[in-house]
């Protein structure tokens, strides 16, 4: 049986589908936050708020990531039906994580000044992504 190989293929498919979204996310929960600080020339207050947002994001997503890991470790995966069920359950957790991450990106964008926000919009256009919507566009 393809138990181990199928599990890897499904996991790769699920993870790659996250990157296929057309929204232009910042990924403040990622490892390369220094790029965000430099590209958008965040001031010290914005950097402090970014750190707070990252901690809050981590607090919300870590339990979901642990659930996803536990699901992969414990869910039966012997049949195509079980793998399909695993994928569906994993997708629910993935959507929650993406939704939470998007909301924190929006919170950071709301802290941007006009110039920073314009830079964000321009970068999104360069990579053919749709900018995230925020409550109020900086003036």
N, C-alpha and C positions, 0 to 999 in steps of 0.2 A: 504493500500500500504506500501511498505518497504522503503519509501522515505528516512527517516533518517538513518535507518539501512543500506540501500544500499549505501548511500553516505559515510558512515563510512567504509564499506567494500571496496569500490572502492579506497578511500583515503589510507587505509592501504595497499592495493595491490600496488598502485602506489609508495608509500613510500618504501615498502619492496623491490620492484624491483630495487631501487637505490642501495641497499646493495648487490645485487646479481651479480654485475659486477665482473669480474675476475681480474681487474687491482688492483694494490697495491697502494692505495692512502694514503696520509698523513692526509688529512682533516684539512688543516691549518685554515679553516674557522670555525672549531668546537670549542667547549667550553673548551676542554682539551689540549690546546696548550702547557701547562707546561710539559706534557708528551713528546712532540716532543723535547722540549728544553733539557730535562733530558736524554732521551733515546739516542739522537744523540750528546749530550754534545756540544751544540751550544756555540760558543764564543760570546762575547758581540756584536761584529759587526754583526754576523749572527742573533742574537736576535733582534737587531735594524732593520735589513732588513726584518726579519720575521714579525715584527710589521707593517712595511710599506706595505708588501705584504698583510697582513690581512686586513688592512684599504682599500687598493685598491680593494681587492676581495669583501669586504663588499659593497663598493660603486657600484660595478658592479652587484652584485647579489640581493641586497635589492630591487631595482625596479622590478626585475623578481619575487621575492618572494611576493611582494605586488600585482603584477598582478595575481599570482596564488591564493592568498587569495581572491582577488576580483572576480576572475572567480568562485571559489567555492561558494562564497556568492551570486552571481548574476545569474549564469547560470541556466536555467531551468533544473529541475531534476525529472520531473513527470513520464517520460516514460523510458523504457530501451534504446530507441534511443537517447534521450537527455542525459542520463548517459554515453552512449558510446561516444557521441560527446564531452561531458565534459572531459572524460578520454583522448581522443585524444588531445584536446587542452592543457590539463594539462601536458601531456607527452612531448609536444613540449617545454613548459617552463622548465620542469624538465631536459630535455636533454641540454638545454642552460646552466642551472645552473651547471650541472655536467661537461660540457665541460669547462666552465670558471674556476670552482674549480680545475679541472685537470691541466689546464694551470698554475695556481698559485702554485700547488704542484710541477710541473716541474720546475718552476722558483726557488723555494726553493732548490730542489734537485741539480740544477746547481750551487748553492752556497756551496754545501757540499764538503769537502775534500775527499780524497781517502778512508780513514778509515770510515768516516761517511757514505759514499755511499755504501761501502761494508757491513756495518751494516744494512743499508736499504735493500740491496739485500738479505742478510741472513734472515732478519725478514720476507720479502715477501715469501721466500721459505718455512719458517716455517708454514705460513698460506696458502700455496698453491695459492699464487697470483702472477701475472706477474708484475714485476717492470715497472714503467712508463719509457718511453724513454725520454732521454734528449739530447740536441744538442751535448754536449761533456761530456764524462765520466771523472770525476775528476782524475787527475794523482797523 
